């Protein structure tokens, strides 16, 4: 008996892995560039890595796009 993995499935999985790694690297770079997160990282080592791995989403918006308004509930952190 043997296991067969279709080439398209293999390609999709490898692509997802590399895209995930690229996203993590970009999120890590951005978070490390922010004094607020660097300061927290000093007392909570590994925080940046955890956020970059599990908590970041890259979003692109047009210049001057409103992300939230004053008095909106604080549901997200934008960096």
Buried (B, 14 or more C-beta within 10 A) or exposed (E): EEEEEEEEEEEEEEEEEEEEEEBBEEBBEBBEEEEEBEEBBEEEEEBBBEBBBEEBEEEEEEEEEEEEEEEEEEEEEEE
